[in-house]
Amino acid sequence: MLTSNAHFHKGFKTYGTERQLSGTWGLGDTKHIRNTTKDYARKIASLEKHVITLDGFDEKEIYVIGVDGIHFHTQEFRCSPSTVWYDYKSASSGVKYLFAMAISRPSIVFKSGPSPASEHDITIFRGGTSEQDKSEWKQDSLYFRMEELGQGKKAVGDSGFAGEPEKVIT
């Protein structure tokens, strides 16, 4: 029986340290834990280019994707402490990823990030700010990638995307 909710929640929010995992795995070598977890992370990341593709839409579809920025709580960054990492949703440090999902099927078709949690969804979508010239925006951003889908295709997003009515309906 748990004696407090704080203990219960803490167990779900934290992962074991290398030292704790080496005990759980029955190993005395924390270096093995570090190398193994990094190897798994690389393998999972390598699947992205095979799984996340912006294609396969019906030519008649106009509203093809749903798009939103997703916040992820992180520990404070020691090497680059800054307010840009402040996540107002968790009142802590964090990062943001932009995800696009196909409307007509259950699949992620675009991912961008991590970006600082304070960065606006529309800035990540564009790959730059409205003060910059479009030629300075990241060419692999969703703003430019949507052009591959053809004229008139739109995303569905929340009010954070209101600055791009040609690309996103809010």
TAJOBEL-V965827 format. One record per pair of residues at least 4 apart in sequence whose ideal C-beta (glycine too) atoms are under 8 Angstrom apart, sorted by the first residue. I is the first residue (numbers start at 1). GAP is how many residues later the second one is. D is the distance in whole Angstrom. If there is no record, write none. Layout:
# TAJOBEL-V965827
i/gap/d
I/GAP/D
I/GAP/D
This chain:
# TAJOBEL-V965827
i/gap/d
2/5/6
2/6/5
3/4/6
4/4/7
5/4/6
6/4/6
7/4/7
8/4/7
9/4/6
10/4/6
16/4/4
16/5/5
16/8/6
17/4/7
18/4/6
18/12/4
18/15/5
18/16/6
19/4/7
19/11/6
20/4/6
21/4/6
21/9/8
21/12/5
21/16/8
22/5/5
22/6/6
22/7/6
22/8/5
22/10/7
22/11/5
25/8/7
27/5/6
27/6/7
29/4/7
30/4/6
31/4/6
32/4/6
33/4/6
34/4/6
35/4/6
36/4/7
37/4/6
38/4/6
39/4/6
40/4/6
41/4/6
42/4/6
43/4/7
46/4/8
47/4/5
48/4/5
48/63/7
51/57/7
52/56/5
52/57/6
52/58/7
52/59/6
53/56/7
54/46/8
54/55/5
54/56/5
54/91/6
54/92/8
54/94/7
54/95/7
55/54/8
56/46/7
56/49/7
57/4/5
57/7/5
57/45/7
57/47/7
57/92/6
57/96/7
58/46/7
59/91/8
61/42/8
61/43/6
61/92/7
62/90/6
62/91/7
62/92/6
63/40/6
63/91/5
63/92/7
63/93/5
63/106/7
64/38/7
64/39/6
64/40/8
64/85/6
64/89/5
64/90/7
64/91/7
65/35/4
65/36/6
65/37/6
65/38/6
65/44/6
65/45/7
65/90/5
65/91/7
66/34/7
66/35/5
66/37/6
66/89/7
66/90/5
66/91/7
67/31/7
67/32/7
67/33/5
67/34/8
67/43/8
67/54/8
67/58/7
67/75/7
67/88/4
67/89/7
67/90/5
67/94/7
67/101/7
68/30/7
68/31/6
68/53/7
68/89/6
68/90/6
68/92/8
69/27/5
69/28/7
69/29/5
69/30/8
69/52/4
69/55/6
69/91/7
70/26/7
70/27/5
70/28/8
70/29/6
71/16/5
71/18/5
71/19/7
71/23/5
71/24/8
71/25/5
71/46/6
72/22/6
72/23/5
72/24/7
72/25/7
72/42/7
72/45/8
73/14/7
73/17/5
73/19/6
73/20/8
73/21/5
74/11/7
74/18/8
74/19/5
74/20/5
74/21/6
75/18/7
76/5/6
76/9/7
76/16/8
76/17/5
77/4/6
77/5/8
77/8/6
77/16/7
80/5/8
81/4/8
82/34/8
83/35/7
84/32/4
84/33/8
84/34/5
84/35/7
85/8/4
85/9/7
85/10/7
85/31/5
85/32/6
85/33/7
86/6/8
86/7/7
86/8/8
86/31/6
86/32/6
87/4/7
87/5/6
87/6/6
87/7/3
87/8/8
87/9/8
87/30/4
87/31/8
88/29/8
88/30/8
89/5/7
89/28/8
90/4/6
93/24/7
94/23/4
95/18/7
95/19/4
95/20/7
95/21/7
95/22/6
96/17/6
96/18/7
96/19/5
96/20/7
96/21/5
96/23/6
96/25/8
96/28/7
97/14/6
97/15/7
97/16/3
97/17/6
97/18/7
98/12/7
98/13/7
98/14/4
98/15/6
98/17/7
98/23/7
98/26/5
98/27/6
98/44/7
99/9/6
99/11/7
99/12/6
100/8/7
100/9/5
100/10/4
100/11/8
100/42/6
100/55/7
101/5/8
101/6/7
101/7/6
101/8/7
102/4/8
102/5/5
102/7/5
103/53/7
110/32/5
110/35/6
112/12/6
112/29/7
112/30/7
113/11/7
115/4/5
115/9/5
119/4/5
119/5/6
120/4/7
120/40/7
121/4/6
121/36/7
121/37/8
121/39/4
121/40/6
122/4/6
122/38/6
122/39/6
122/40/8
122/41/5
122/42/7
123/5/7
123/6/6
124/17/7
125/16/7
125/17/5
125/18/6
125/32/8
125/36/6
125/39/7
125/42/8
125/43/7
126/4/8
126/11/5
126/15/6
126/17/5
126/38/7
127/10/4
127/11/3
127/12/7
127/13/7
127/14/3
127/15/8
127/16/6
127/17/7
128/4/4
128/6/8
128/8/6
128/9/3
128/10/7
128/13/8
130/33/7
132/4/4
132/5/6
137/4/6
137/6/7
137/7/7
138/6/8
139/5/5
140/4/7
140/5/7
141/4/7
142/4/6
142/13/8
143/21/7
143/24/6
146/7/6
146/9/7
146/21/6
149/4/4
154/13/6
154/14/6
154/15/5
155/6/7
155/12/6
155/13/5
155/14/7
156/12/7
156/13/6
156/14/8
157/4/4
157/11/5
157/12/8
157/13/6
158/12/6
159/11/6
161/7/4
161/9/6
162/6/8
162/8/5
164/4/5
165/4/7
165/5/8
